[in-house]
Amino acid sequence: MDTPGSNKIVEKYSEDSGKRQLTGVWFLVMRSMAVAMAVFHLYAAITGAVNTQNAIHLLFALPLIFLGYSCRAKDNHRLPWFDVIPVILAIAVSGYYIMQFDRIIYELGYLMPTTYDLVFGVLAILLLLEACRRAIGLAFPILVLIALSYAYFGNYLPGVWGHGGFGWADLVATFYMSPTGIYGSLMRTSSTVIVVFIMFGALLVTTGGGDTFMRLSNSLTGGMAGGPAKAATLCSALFGSISGSTAANVATTGVFTIPLMKKSGYSPRFAAATEASASTGGQILPPIMGAAAFVMADVISVSYLEIIGAALIPALLFYLAIWMSVHFEAKRLGLNPIPKDQRPTLREGLFNIETLLLPIIVLIAMLVLRYTPTTAAVAAYFTALLIYLFSWRSPGSFTDRLKSIPAALEAGAMTAAMIAVIIGSVAIIASVISLTGLGLKVSSVILVVSGGDVLITLLLAMVVAIILGMGLPTVAAYMLAASVVAAAFIEAGLPSLSSHLFILYFAILSGVTPPVALAAYIGGAIAGSHWFKTALTATKISLGGFLIPFMFIYHPPLLGDGTVLEIALAVGSGIIGIVALAASTIGFFLRPCSWLERGLLLTAALMLINGQVMTDIAGIALIVGLFGWQYRLNSTDKNSTDKNNTDKNSTDKNSTDDARAPLPSKELSQ
C-alpha cells in the first residue's frame, strides 16, 4: 500500500526530483523566464530559426535548471543567495558565446581560442555538470567526468584503449566552441524540434489530457478480464507517447493505475511491474518517443516521419506483449472485470477526446504532407490550444483556461530545459568518443569477440546498450549507447535505421532491467513491493521487448520495409510469436501450462524471430498443436465436470424422489 516512505521514494526518483516549490518573487522570476523561453521557441518555429538559436536555447535552459532545482534538499522551498551565482554565470557563458558567435563560427575562432574563450568554456562545462546533477542525479555527470578524464589522460593507457593525447585548451575549445560541441548540431535538434514537441505534450497533459487518457482507457478495457492492468497498459502507452520521461510516466499514471490493479486482485509486485513496463514502452511509441526520434533523425540523416513510421509496428508489438501478459495473468488468477457501476461508459471515456485527437491528426497529416517536424508540431500545438480555449466541453470557464496556459508553458519549458542540459552534456561525451576513436575501438572489440557473427554482435551490443542506459533519461541513454556501439553495426553491414532502433530499444529497456531498473523502483515504491523482485517481474513482462529488436533486424518488413504482403505476413508471425512468448512467461495459455508446454511455447516464439519460411511454419505449427492440445484438455475437463454435475443432480433428484415417495399400503395400515 502507499506509505509516506514510498511517496518520498517516488519524489526522489521521479522527473521532479529536487525540484523547488518557489513562492513570491523568485517564483515569478522562474515562471517569467520559462514562459519567455516557450514563447521565443514558438515564435522562432513560426518565423524561422536564428543563427544563435542554440545558444539562446541554453541561455534560457541553464538558468532555469538552477532556479528550478535545488542544490540541497532543505532548499526545496527557497532560493539561497549562493544559488543566484550559477544563475548569473549560466547567463554569462551563453551570452558570451552569442556575442562572439561570428568570430567563433565564421572566422573559425574555435581553432584559435582566447583566454576568455577558455575561461567561459570551463565554466560552461562545470555548469552543465552541476545542472545535470541537480536535474537527473549523479550518475550521468560521473559518466561525463570519466569521458573527460579519458580524453585528457587516455594517452597513458596501454594497447588499443590508448590515444595520442590532447591538451586541455584544445579539449575546452572543442567542447565549448566547435560545431560538434555543446552549442553544436545536437543542441540544434533540441532548440528547433524537441522543444516544440515537448511543449505540445505538456499542453495536452496540463490541460486535462491525463484524465482523458485514464477515462478512455478504463471505459475501453474495464469490462475485460484484468481490466485495470489493461487500462494501465493503454493509459501509459497514450501518456508515454507524448511524455519525455519514463520516470515521469510511472510517477504520473502509476499513482492511479497501481492501486486499481491491486484492488482487482493483482499482486503488488505484478501491478508495479506492469506499470513500469508500460511506461517504459512509451519512450519507443510514436510520435515523440521520449524525444529520441528527433536526435536519431539528426544522427543518421533520416527524416523524422520515416523513423516514426518504422518504429510503429515494433512499438505496437511491444504493447501487445504487455497486454497478453496481463491477460494471461488475469486468466491464471481468475480475476473479474471492473464492476460496471465502477467504470466510465464509452461515452464518458470519449468526452472531450477531440482536445487530444484533433491535434494529433493535424500533426500526423502535416508530417505525411512532408512539412517539417517543427512546422507540424507548431500547427498541432495551436490546434490543441484553440480547441482547449474555445471548446464548450473544456473544463472551467474561458478565464480559468487562459490562466492555466502559463503553467502549461512553464511545464513544457522546464522539461525542455532538462533535455537541453542533458544534450549539452551528451555532446561532450560524443566529442570525446569522436576525438579518441573510442566508438571504433569498442566496435572493433565487439566484432573480434563475435567473429563477425551477426547474432553474437547483436547480443554483445544489447548488453553494452543496457549497461550504458542504466539510470539515464531517454535521450542520454540512446545517444551514449549509439556513440559507442553503432559503428559495430555498420561494420557488420546492418542498415543504419534498424541498427539505431535496436540500440534505442535496449537503452530504454535498462529502465526495467536490474540492477538499476529506475522505472521498476518507482513503481515498486508506489505499490509497496520489493524493487528488485518488481524489476525481475517487469523484465519478464517486457520480454517481448527484448526479442522484438532481433525480429526487425532479421525481418525488415516489421519496420515497414517491404511489400504489403510481406509486411502483413511479418506482422502476423510477430503477433503469434509475441502471444506464445507471453503465454510461456506467465505459464498460462488456454489453461495453466506445464513446464514442458512453457518450454515448447518459448521455442516456438524463438523460431518466429528470423522470418524464415521454414522456421515460421514450424513455430506456428507448434503453437497450433499446443492450442489444440490444451483445447482438448479443456473440453475433456468440461465434459467430465458436466457429467459429474449431471450424475450429482440425478443422484440428488433420486434422493429427493425417494424422500417424497408415498409409503406402501401395508406400512400405512400398520
ZATORSE-378578 format. One record per atom (N, C-alpha, C): residue in one letter; z, x, y. Coordinates in steps of 0.1 Angstrom, whole numbers, plus 5000, padded with zeros to 4 digits. Layout:
BEGIN
AZXY ...
***
This chain:
BEGIN
M500050084988 M500050005000 M500050095012 D499750035024 D499750105036 D501150145041 T501350265045 T502650305050 T502450385062 P503550405070 P503350485082 P502850625079 G503250675068 G502750815064 G501250815062 S500850705055 S499350705052 S498550685065 N499150605074 N498450585087 N498350715095 K499350805094 K499350935101 K498251025094 I498151015081 I497151095075 I495751055079 V495550925080 V494250875084 V493950915098 E494950915107 E494650955121 E494451105121 K495051185112 K494951325113 K493551365108 Y492951305098 Y491651345093 Y490451265097 S490751155105 S489551075109 S488851145121 E487851085125 E487051145136 E487851155149 D488851075151 D489651075163 D490851165162 S490851255152 S491951345150 S492251425163 G493451415168 G493851495180 G493251435193 K492751315193 K492151255205 K493251205214 R493051235227 R494051195236 R493951045240 Q495050985243 Q495050845248 Q495550865263 L494650895272 L495050925285 L495150795293 T495950805304 T496050695313 T495950745328 G495850655337 G495850695351 G494650775355 V494850875364 V493750945370 V492851015360 W493551085350 W492751165340 W491951075331 F492450955328 F491650855321 F490350825328 L490550795341 L489350765350 L488350875350 V488951005351 V488051125352 V487251135339 M487951115328 M487251135315 M486251025313 R486650895315 R485650785314 R484450805323 S484750845336 S483650865345 S482650965340 M483151075335 M482351185330 M481551135318 A482151065309 A481451015297 A480350915301 V480750825310 V479750725314 V478550795322 A478850895330 A477850975337 A476951045327 M477551105316 M476751165306 M475751065299 A476350955295 A475550845289 A474350805298 V474650775310 V473650725320 V472550835322 F473050955323 F472051065325 F471051075314 H471551065301 H470651085290 H469750955288 L470250835291 L469450725291 L468350735301 Y468650775313 Y467650795324 Y466650905320 A467151015314 A466151115310 A465251075299 A465850985290 A465050935279 A463950845284 I464150785295 I463150695301 I462150765309 T462550855317 T461750925327 T461151065322 G461751115311 G461351245306 G462451345307 A462551435297 A463551535298 A463251645308 V464251705314 V464151805324 V464351945317 N463852055323 N463852185317 N465252225313 T466252195321 T467552235319 T468452135311 Q467752045304 Q468551935298 Q469551985288 N469152085280 N470152135270 N471452185277 A471252255288 A472452305295 A473252195301 I472552095307 I473251975313 I473951905302 H473351895290 H473951825279 H475351885276 L475352015275 L476652085272 L477552095284 L476952085296 L477752075308 L478651955308 F478151845302 F479051725300 F479851735288 A479251785277 A479951775264 A481251865263 L481151985267 L482252075265 L483552025273 P483351995286 P484551945293 P485051815287 L484151735282 L484651605276 L485551635264 I485151735256 I485951765245 I487351815249 F487451895259 F488751945264 F489551835271 L488851745277 L489651635282 L490051535272 G489251515262 G489451405252 G490251445240 Y490351575237 Y491051625225 Y492151725230 S493351705224 S494451785229 S494551915221 C495152015227 C495452145221 C496652135211 R497652055215 R498852035207 R499051885205 A499751855194 A499951715191 A500851645201 K501751715207 K502651655217 K501951625230 D500651675232 D499951645244 D498951535243 N499051445232 N498051345230 N498051235240 H499051225249 H499151125259 H499151175273 R498951305274 R498951365288 R497951485288 L497651535300 L496851645302 L497651755309 P498151855301 P498951965308 P498052045317 W498752115326 W497952195336 W497052295329 F497552365318 F496752465313 F495452415306 D495452285303 D494152235297 D493152205307 V493452215320 V492452205331 V491652325331 I492152445327 I491452565328 I490252565319 P490252535306 P489052525298 P488052425303 V488552315310 V487552225315 V486752285326 I487452365335 I486752425346 I485752535341 L486252615331 L485452725325 L484252665318 A484452555311 A483352485304 A482252445314 I482652395325 I481652355336 I480952485341 A481752595342 A481152715348 A480152775339 V480352785326 V479452855317 V478052785317 S478052655316 S476752585316 S476152585330 G477052565340 G476552575354 G475852705357 Y476452815353 Y475752945355 Y474452955348 Y474352905335 Y473152905328 Y472052825335 I472452715341 I471452625348 I470952705360 M471852765367 M471452835380 M470552955376 Q470753025365 Q469953135361 Q468853105352 F468552975350 F467652935340 F466253005341 D465653005353 D464353065354 D464353205351 R465353285355 R465353425351 R465553445336 I466453365330 I466753385316 I465553355307 I464853245310 I463853195301 I462453245306 Y462053225318 Y460753255322 Y460553405325 E461553475329 E461553615331 E462153695320 L462353635309 L462953695297 L464253775299 G465053705308 G466253775311 G467253795300 Y467053725289 Y467953745277 Y467653875270 L466553945274 L466354075268 L466954185276 M467354155289 M468054245297 M469254185304 P470254155296 P471454085302 P472254165312 T472754095322 T473554155332 T475054145328 T475854205335 T477354195332 T477854055333 Y477353975343 Y477753835344 Y477253755332 D476053785328 D475553715316 D476453735304 L476853855302 L477753885291 L479153825292 V479653825304 V480953755306 V480953605303 F479953545309 F479753395307 F479353375292 G478653465286 G478353445272 G479553445263 V480453545265 V481653555257 V482453425260 L482553385272 L483353265275 L482753145268 A481453135268 A480753015261 A481153015246 I481053135240 I481353135225 I482853095223 L483753155231 L485153125229 L485452975231 L484852915241 L485052775244 L484452685233 L483352725228 L482752645217 L483652645205 L484252765202 L485152775190 L486352685192 E486952695204 E488152615207 E487852465207 A486652425212 A486252285212 A486052235198 C485452315190 C485252275176 C486652255169 R487552355171 R488852345165 R489552215169 R489452175182 R490152055186 R489551935180 A488151925180 A487451805176 A487351785161 I487151895153 I486851875139 I487751965130 G488752035136 G489652115127 G489252265127 L490052335119 L489952485120 L488852545110 A488452465100 A487552525090 A486252575096 F485652495105 F484352535110 F484452655119 P485352655129 P485452775137 P485752905129 I486452895118 I486653015109 I485353065104 L484452965100 L483153005095 L482353075106 V482453025118 V481753095129 V482253235131 L483553255130 L484153385132 L483753475121 I483653425109 I483153505097 I481753555100 A480953455105 A479553495108 A479453595119 L480253585129 L480253685140 L480753825135 S481753825126 S482253945120 S481154015112 Y480453935104 Y479353985096 Y478254045104 A477953975115 A476854025124 A477254165130 Y478554185134 Y478954305140 Y479354415130 F479954375119 F480454485110 F479654495097 G478554405096 G477854405084 G477154535080 N476854625090 N476254745087 N477154845079 Y478454805077 Y479354885069 Y479354845055 L478754725052 L478754675038 L477654745030 P478054775017 P477054845009 P476054745003 G474954804998 G473954724990 G473254624997 V472854514990 V471954414995 V472554335007 W473954335008 W474554255018 W474654325031 G474454445032 G474454525045 G473254495053 H473354535066 H472154525075 H472254635085 G471254645094 G471154765103 G472254765114 G472854655117 G473854655127 G473354615141 F474254555149 F473854505162 F475054535172 G474654575184 G475654595194 G476154455199 W477454455204 W478054335208 W477254275220 A476754355229 A475954295240 A474754225236 D474054285226 D472854225221 D473154085214 L474254085207 L474653965200 L475053855210 V475853885220 V476253785230 V475053735237 A474153825241 A472853775248 A472053685239 T471953715227 T471253635217 T471853495216 F473153495214 F473853365212 F473853275225 Y473953345236 Y474153265249 Y472853235256 M471853325255 M470753315264 M469353295257 S469253335244 S467953335238 S467553195234 P466253175232 P465753035229 P466252985215 T466853075207 T467353025194 T468953025195 G469453035207 G470953045208 G471552905211 I472752915217 I473552795220 I472752685227 Y471952725237 Y471152625245 Y469752615240 G469452655228 G468152665223 G467552535216 S466752555207 S465952435201 S466852335194 L467952385188 L468852285181 L469552195191 M469952255202 M470552175213 M469552085219 R468352115219 R467252025224 R467251895216 T467351915203 T467351795195 T468551705198 S469751765200 S470951695203 S470851625217 S470251695227 S470251645240 S469151545243 T468151535234 T467051445237 T466951325227 V467351355215 V467251255204 V468551195199 I469351285194 I470651245188 I471451165197 V471651215210 V472551145219 V472151005221 V470850975222 V470450835224 V470750745212 F470450795200 F470750725188 F472250695186 I473050795189 I474450785188 I474950675198 M474450675210 M474850565220 M474350435215 F473250425209 F472750295203 F473750245192 G474150335183 G475050295173 G476450255179 A476850335189 A478150305195 A478150165202 L477050135208 L476850005214 L476949885204 L476249905193 L476349805182 L477749785177 V478449895175 V479849885169 V480749835180 T480749885192 T481649845202 T481549695206 T480349645205 T480149505209 T480249405198 G480849445187 G481149355176 G480349375163 G479649475162 G478749495151 G479549515138 G480749585139 G481549605127 G482049475121 D482549385130 D482949245125 D481849175119 T480649185125 T479449115119 T479149165105 F479149305104 F478849365091 F479849315080 M481149305084 M482149265075 M481949115070 R481749035080 R481548885077 R480248875068 L479248935072 L477948925064 L478148975050 S478849085048 S479049145035 S479849055026 N480949005032 N481748915024 N481048785020 S480248725029 S479548605027 S478548625016 L477848745015 L476848765006 L477348804992 T478448874991 T478948924979 T480248864974 G480948784982 G482248734979 G482248644966 G481148574963 G481148494952 G480748564939 M480548694939 M480148774927 M481448834921 A481248874908 A482348944902 A482549074909 G483849104912 G484149224920 G483649214934 G483649094940 G483049074953 G483649164964 P484949184965 P485449274975 P484949414975 A484749474963 A484249604962 A482749604966 K482049504962 K480549494966 K480449474981 A481349394987 A481349385001 A481649515008 A482549595003 A482849725008 A481649815008 T480949804996 T479749894995 T478749855005 L478449725007 L477449675016 L477849705030 C479149675034 C479649695047 C479549845051 S480049925042 S480050075045 S478550125046 A477650065039 A476250105040 A475750075054 L475949945058 L475449895071 L476149975082 F477449995081 F478150065092 F477750205092 G477750265080 G477450415079 G476050445084 S475150355082 S473750385086 S473550405101 I474550355109 I474450375124 I475650465128 S476450505119 S477650595123 S477250735121 G477850825128 G477550965127 G478651045119 S479550975113 S480651045106 S481150975094 T481251045083 T481750995070 T483250955072 A484051045079 A485451025081 A485650905089 A484850885100 A485050765109 A484650645101 N483650645092 N483250535084 N484450485075 V485050585068 V486150545059 V487250485067 A487650555078 A488850515085 A488550375092 T487350345096 T487050225103 T486950105093 T486050115083 T485950005073 T486950005063 G487550115059 G488450125048 G489750045050 V490150035063 V491449965066 V491249815063 F490049765062 F489849625059 F489449605044 T488549695039 T488049675025 T488949715014 I489749825016 I490549875006 I491649775002 P492449725012 P493449625008 P492849505001 L491649455005 L491049344999 L490649374984 M490149494982 M489849534968 M491149544959 K492149594965 K493449604957 K493949464954 K493849374964 K494349234962 K493549164951 S492249194949 S491449134939 S491649184925 G492349294924 G492649354911 G492249494908 Y491449554917 Y491049694915 Y492349784917 S492349894910 S493449984912 S493350054926 P494450094932 P494350164945 P493450284944 R493450354933 R492550474932 R491150434932 F490750334925 F489350294924 F488950234937 A489750154944 A489450094957 A489150204967 A490050304968 A489850414977 A488550494974 A488350514961 A487150594957 A485850524960 T485850384959 T484750304962 T484350314977 E485450304985 E485150315000 E484750455004 A485350554998 A484950695001 A483450714997 S483050674985 S481650694981 S480650614989 A481050494992 A480050405000 A479950465014 S481050515020 S481050565034 S480250695034 T480350775023 T479650905023 T478150875022 G477750765015 G476350735014 G475650695027 G476550645036 G475950605049 G475250715057 Q475650845053 Q475050955060 Q473650995055 I473250935044 I471950955039 I471050835039 L471550725046 L470850605047 L470250585061 P468850575062 P468250555075 P468850425082 P468750425095 P467850505103 P468550635109 I469850645110 I470450755117 I470850875108 M471250845096 M471550945086 M472551055092 G473551005099 G474551105104 G473951205113 A472851165120 A472151255129 A471451375123 A471551385110 A470951505103 A469451485103 A468951365102 A467451345102 A466751405114 F467351395125 F466751455137 F466751605137 V467851665132 V467851805131 V466851855120 M466751785109 M465851815099 M464351815104 A464051705112 A462751695117 A462351815126 D463351865133 D463151985142 D462952115133 V463752125123 V463752245115 V462552265107 I462052155100 I460852165091 I459552105098 S459652075111 S458452025118 S457751905111 V458651815108 V458051685102 V458551575110 S457751465111 S458151355120 S459451285115 Y460151235124 Y461351165120 Y461051045112 L459950975115 L459550855107 L459250895092 E458651005090 E458351055077 E459651085069 I460651145076 I461951175069 I462651045065 I462750955074 I463550835070 I462750745060 G461450755060 G460650695050 G460850755037 A460950885036 A461150955023 A462550935018 A463550915028 A464950905024 A465350765019 L464550665022 L464950535020 L465150495005 I464250524997 I464350484982 I465550564976 P465650694977 P466850764972 P468150704977 A468250674990 A469450614995 A469850484989 L468750394987 L469050264981 L469450284966 L468850384959 L469250414945 L470750454945 F471150534955 F472550584956 F473450464957 Y473150364965 Y473950254967 Y473950164955 L472750154948 L472750084935 L473650144925 A473850274925 A474750344916 A476150294919 I476550294931 I477950244935 I478050104932 W477050024935 W477149874933 W477349844918 M476549914909 M476649884895 M478049944889 S478550054895 S479850104891 S480950004893 V480949944905 V481949844908 V481749714901 H480449684898 H480149564890 H480749584875 F480449694869 F480849714856 F482349724855 E483049784865 E484449794865 E485049654867 A484449564875 A484949434876 A484849354863 K483649374856 K483549314843 K484549364833 R484749494833 R485649554824 R487049504826 L487449484838 L488849434841 L488849274841 G487749214840 G487749064841 G488149004854 L487649074865 L488049024878 L487248904883 N487848824891 N487248704896 N486648724910 P485748634914 P485248644928 P486248604938 I485948634950 I486848584961 I486848434961 P488048374962 P488048224962 P487248174974 K486548064972 K485548004981 K486247984995 D487447934995 D488147905007 D488648025015 Q488448145009 Q488948265015 Q487748365019 R486548315018 R485448395022 R484548315031 P483848385041 P483048315050 P481748255043 T481248145049 T480048095044 T478848185048 L477748165043 L476548245047 L476248215061 R476348095066 R476148055080 R477048135089 E478348145085 E479348215093 E478948365092 G478548415081 G478148555080 G476948595088 L476048495090 L474848525098 L475048495113 F476248445116 F476448415130 F476348545139 N475548535149 N475348645159 N474648765153 I473948745141 I473348855135 I472148915143 E471648825152 E470448875160 E470848995169 T472149005172 T472549125180 T472349255173 L472449245160 L472249365152 L470749375147 L470249265143 L468949265136 L467749295145 L467749225156 L466549245165 L466449385171 P467549455175 P467349595180 P466849685169 I467249665156 I466849755145 I465349725142 I464949595143 I463549565141 I462649635152 V463149625165 V462449695176 V462349845173 L463449905168 L463450045165 L462450085155 I462450015144 I461550045133 I460150015137 A459849905144 A458549875148 A457949985157 M458750035166 M458250135175 M457950265168 L458850295159 L458550415151 L457250405143 V457050285137 V455850265129 V454550275139 L454750235151 L453650235161 L453550375167 R454250475161 R454150615165 R454650645179 Y455650565184 Y456350615196 Y457350715191 T457750795201 T458750905198 T460050845194 P460850915186 P462250855182 P463050825195 T462950905205 T463750885217 T463350755224 T462050735225 T461550615232 T461950485223 A461850495210 A462150385201 A463650355203 A464550455203 A465950445204 A466350375217 V465650415228 V465950365241 V465650215242 A464450185236 A464050045236 A465049955227 A465450015216 A466349945208 A467749925215 Y468150025222 Y469450025229 Y469349915240 F468349905248 F468349805258 F468049665253 T467449655241 T467249525234 T468649475230 A469449565224 A470849525220 A471649495232 L471549565243 L472349545255 L472049405261 L470749375262 L470349245268 L470749135260 I470649145246 I471049035238 I472549015238 Y473249125238 Y474749115239 Y475149045252 L474549085263 L474949035276 L474648885278 F473448845273 F472948715277 F472948615266 S473248655254 S473248555243 S474448465244 W474348335242 W475448245243 W476348265231 R475848335221 R476748345209 R477548475209 S477348565219 S478148685220 S479548645224 P480548725219 P481948695222 P482248715237 G483148635242 G483648645256 G482748595266 S483148595278 S482348555290 S481448665294 F480448635303 F479548735307 F480348845314 T481348815322 T482148915329 T482849005319 D483348945309 D484049025298 D483149125291 R481849075289 R480949165283 R480549275292 L480349245305 L480049355314 L481149465314 K482449415314 K483549505314 K483649595301 S483049545290 S483149625278 S482049735277 I481049725286 I479949825285 I480449965288 P481249995298 P481750135300 P482450195287 A483150105280 A483850155268 A482850195257 A481750115256 A480650145247 A479950275251 L479750295264 L479050415269 L480050545266 E481250525268 E482250625266 E482250665251 A482350565243 A482350595228 A481150675224 G480050635228 G478750705225 G478750845230 A479250865243 A479250995249 A480151085242 M481351035238 M482351125231 M481851165218 T481251075210 T480651125197 T479551215199 A478651195209 A477551285212 A478051425217 A479151425224 A479751545228 A480251625216 M480951555207 M481351625195 M480251685187 I479151615186 I477951665179 I477351785186 A477351775199 A476851885208 A477552015205 V478952015205 V479652135203 V479452185189 I479352095179 I479052135166 I477752205165 I476752155171 I475352205171 I475352345178 G476052355189 G476152485196 G476752595187 S477752555179 S478352655170 S477452685158 V476752575153 V475852595142 V474752695147 A474352685159 A473252775165 A473652915164 I474952945166 I475453085165 I475353125150 I475753045141 I475653085126 I474153095123 A473353005127 A471953015124 A471353145129 S471753185142 S471253305147 S471653425139 V472953425135 V473453535126 V472653545113 I472353435107 I471653435095 I470253485097 S469653445108 S468253495111 S468253645114 L469153685123 L469253825126 L469453925115 T470353885106 T470753975095 T469953955082 G469153845082 G468453815070 G469353765058 L470453705062 L471453665051 L470853555043 G470153465049 G469553355041 G468553405031 L467753495034 L466853555024 L467553635014 K468653695017 K469453765007 K470053674997 V470653565002 V471353464993 V470253404984 S469053374990 S468053314983 S467453404972 S467453534975 S466953634966 S467853644954 V469153634957 V470153644946 V470053524937 I469853404943 I469653284935 I468453294926 L467353344932 L466153354924 L466253454913 V467053564915 V467253664905 V468053614894 V469153544897 V470053484887 V469353374879 S468553294886 S467853184879 S466653234871 G466153354874 G464953404867 G463753324871 G463753254882 G462553174886 G462553034880 D463553004872 D463652864866 D464052764877 V463252664878 V463452564889 V464852494887 L465152454875 L466352374873 L467552464876 I467552584872 I468752674875 I468852704890 T467652714896 T467652734911 T468252614918 L467952494913 L468452374919 L469952364917 L470452394905 L471852394901 L472652484910 L472152614912 L472852714920 L472852664935 A471752614939 A471652564953 A472652444955 M472752364945 M473652254946 M475052304948 V475552394940 V476852454941 V477052514955 V476152594960 V476252654973 V476352554984 A475552444983 A475552344994 A476852264994 I477352234982 I478652164981 I479752244987 I479752374984 I480852464989 I480752485004 L479552505009 L479352525024 L479652395032 G479452275025 G479552155032 G481052095033 M481952165025 M483252105024 M484052105037 G484451985040 G485251965052 G484551965065 L483151965065 L482351975077 L481651845080 P481451815093 P480651695096 P479251705091 T478551595091 T477151585085 T476251695090 V476051705104 V475051795109 V475451935106 A476751975107 A477152115105 A476952145090 A477352055081 A477252075067 A475752095063 Y474852015068 Y473452025065 Y472852155070 M473152185083 M472552305089 M473052435083 L474252435080 L474852555073 L474252575060 A474152475052 A473652485038 A472152515039 A471452455048 A469952475049 A469652615053 S470452675062 S470252805067 S470352915056 V471252875046 V471552975035 V470552965023 V470352845019 V469652825006 V468152775007 A467752735019 A466352675020 A465352775016 A465552905019 A464552995015 A464253005000 A465352984992 A465152984978 A464252884973 F464252764979 F463352654976 F461952694979 I461752754991 I460352794995 I459852904985 E460652994981 E460253104972 E459953034958 A460652934955 A460352864942 A459152774942 G458552754954 G457352674956 G457552534957 L458852494961 L459152344962 L458752294976 P458352174977 P457952114991 P459152125000 S458852135013 S459852155023 S460752035025 L460151915026 L460851795028 L461851755017 S461351755005 S462251724993 S463351834992 S463051954995 S464052064994 S465152035004 H464852005016 H465851975027 H466651855024 L465951745018 L466751625015 L467651665003 F467251744994 F468151794983 F469351854989 I469151944998 I470252025005 I471151925012 L470651825019 L471451725027 L472251645017 Y471751605006 Y472551524997 Y473751594992 F473651724988 F474851784983 F475751834994 A475251865006 A476151895017 A477051775020 I476451655019 I477151535022 I478151495011 L477651514998 L478551484987 L479751564986 S479851674993 S481051754994 S482251674999 G481951565006 G482951475011 G483751405001 V483251394988 V483951324977 V484151424966 T483851554968 T483951644957 T485151734959 P486051734949 P487251824950 P486751974951 P487552064958 P488952044962 P489151984976 V488151984985 V488451934998 V488351784999 A487151724996 A486951584995 A487651505006 L487151525019 L487851465030 L487751315030 A486651255026 A486451115026 A487451055016 A487551115004 A488551064994 A489951084999 Y490251185007 Y491651205012 Y491951085021 I491051055030 I491350945039 I491450815032 G490550785023 G490650665015 G491850655007 G492250765001 G493550764993 G494750735002 A494750785014 A495850765023 A495950615026 I494850555028 I494850405032 I495350325019 A494850365008 A495150294995 A496550324990 G497150434993 G498350484987 G498150544973 S497050604971 S496750674958 S496650824960 H496850894949 H496851044950 H495351084954 W495251174963 W493951214969 W493151284958 F493651364950 F492851444940 F492351344929 K493151254924 K492651154915 K491651064921 T491851034934 T490850954941 T489551024942 A489651154945 A488351234946 A487651244933 L488351254922 L487751254909 L487051124906 T487751014909 T487150884907 T485950864916 A486050904928 A484850894938 A483650974933 T483951094927 T482851174921 T482151104910 K482951034902 K482450954890 K481550844896 I482050764906 I481350654911 I480050704918 S480150824924 S478950884931 S478050964922 L478250964909 L477551054901 L476051034902 G475650904905 G474250884907 G473650964918 G474450984928 G474051074940 G473851214936 F474551264925 F474351394921 F473051414913 L472551304907 L471351304899 L470051274907 I470251184917 I469051144924 I468251254931 P468951354937 P468151464942 P467251544932 F467851554920 F467051614909 F465851524906 M466051394906 M465051294903 M463851304913 F464151314926 F463051314935 F462351454936 I463151554932 I462451694931 I461451694920 Y461751634909 Y460851634897 Y459851524898 H460151414906 H459351294906 H459151254921 P458151324928 P457951294942 P457651154946 P457151064937 P456950924941 P458250854946 L459350904942 L460650844947 L460850874962 L460050964967 L460050994982 L458950924989 G458250834981 G457050764987 G455850844987 D455750954979 D454651044978 D453851004966 G452850914967 G452050874956 G451450734958 T450750684948 T450150554949 T451250444948 V450850324951 V451750214950 V452250204935 L451350214926 L451750204912 L452650314908 E452450444912 E453250554909 E454650534915 I454750484927 I456050464934 I456750354927 A456050244923 A456750134916 A457250174902 L456550254895 L456950304882 L458150394884 A458150484894 A459250574897 A460550494901 V460350394909 V461550314913 V462050244901 G461150184893 G461650114881 G462450204871 S461850314868 S462550414859 S463850464866 G463850474879 G465050524886 G466150414885 I465750294887 I466750184886 I467350174873 I466550184862 I467050174848 I467950294846 G467550414850 G468450524848 G469750524855 I469750474867 I470950464875 I471950354869 V471350244864 V472250144858 V472850204845 A472050274837 A472550334825 A473650434828 L473450514839 L474450614843 L475750544847 A475650444855 A476850374859 A477650314847 A476850254838 A477550194826 A478250304818 S477550424817 S478150534810 S479450584816 T479450594829 T480650654836 T481850554836 I481550424837 I482550324837 I483050284823 G482050294813 G482450254800 G482250114797 F481350044804 F481049904801 F479649884804 F478949804794 F477549764796 F477549614796 L477249564784 L477449414782 L478749384777 R479449494772 R480749484767 R481349624768 P482649644765 P483249774765 P482449874756 C482149994761 C481350094753 C482250184745 S481850224734 S482450334726 S482050464732 W482750574729 W482350704734 W480850734730 L480550694718 L479150724713 L478150644722 E478450524725 E477550444733 E477450504747 R478550544753 R478550614766 R477750734766 G477850814755 G477050934754 G475550904753 L475250804746 L473850764745 L473250714758 L474050634765 L473650594779 L473450704788 L474350804788 L474250924796 L472951004793 T472751014780 T471451084775 T470251014780 A470250884779 A469050804784 A468850824799 A469950824806 A469850834821 A469250974824 L469651074817 L469151214820 L467751224816 M467251154806 M465851154802 M464951104813 L465551014821 L464750954832 L464651034844 I465151154844 I465251234857 I463851284860 N463151354851 N461951434854 N460651344856 G460751214852 G459551134854 G458451154845 Q458651234834 Q457551244824 Q457451124815 V456251084811 V456050964804 V456850954791 M456751064783 M457451054770 M458951044772 T459551124781 T460951114783 T461350974788 D460550924797 D460850794803 D460850684792 I459850694783 I459750594772 I460950604763 A461250734760 A462450754751 A463750704757 G463950734770 G465150694776 G465250544777 I464150474781 I464150324782 I464350264769 A463650324759 A463850264745 A465250274740 L465950384744 L467350404740 L468250304747 I467950274760 I468750184768 I468550034762 V467250004760 V466949874754 V467549854741 G467549964732 G468249954719 G469749924721 L470349994730 L471849974732 L472049834738 F471149794746 F471349654752 F471249554741 G470249564732 G470149474721 G471349474711 W471849604709 W472949614700 W474249544706 Q474449564719 Q475649504725 Q475449354726 Y474249314729 Y473949164729 Y474249104716 R473849164705 R474049114692 R475549104689 L476249214693 L477749214691 L478349104698 N477949084711 N478548974719 N478248834712 S476948824707 S476548694701 S477448674688 T477648784681 T478448774668 T479848734672 D480448794682 D481748764686 D481848624691 K480848584698 K480848444704 K480748344693 N479848364683 N479748274672 N481048274663 S481648394662 S482948394654 S484048324661 T484048334675 T485048264683 T484848114682 D483548074684 D483247934683 D483647874670 K483347954659 K483647904645 K485147884644 N485847994648 N487347984647 N487847864655 N487347844668 N487747734676 N487447604669 T486247594662 T485847474655 T486747444644 D487047554636 D487947534624 D489347494629 K489747554640 K491147524645 K491147384650 N490147344657 N490047204662 N490047104650 S489247144640 S489147054628 S490547044621 T491247154620 T492547154614 T493547074622 D493447094635 D494347014644 D494046864643 K492746834642 K492346694641 K492846634628 N492746714617 N493146654604 N494646634603 S495346734610 S496846724610 S497246594618 T496546574629 T496846454637 T496546324630 D495346334622 D495046214615 D496046184604 D496446294597 D497446274587 D498746214592 A499146264604 A500346214610 A500246064614 R499046024618 R498845894622 R498445794611 A498145844598 A497745754587 A498845664583 P498545534579 P499545434575 P500145474562 L501345444559 L501945474546 L501445384536 P501345424523 P500845344512 P501745224510 S501145114504 S501944984503 S503144994495 K503145084485 K504345104477 K505545154485 E505145254494 E506245314502 E506645214513 L505745124517 L506145024527 L507144924520 S506844884507 S507744794501 S509044844499 Q509144974496 Q510445034495 Q511245034508 
***
